[in-house]
């Protein structure tokens, strides 16, 4: 993504940061902001990854019990990276999962 307009970043950085907790917030509050929508997309990718990881690892009897906390810790780290990127005005994709685009 090309670098966002500085006014867009300043006006929507907190909405963008909150999108990692509630990905749909920019859809309601900042639909016209490319910056907020970028982070909403990253938040949605993170949510879908979390649901998938928890479902898959929850179905594996013993190995899943060992890997589930590790996966959830990694997801928490990704969420913190995303929030820090949003607060700092960056549009860097999340490591490992941030390359896809679901929202435009």
Beta strands, then each sheet from edge to edge (+ up, - down):
end
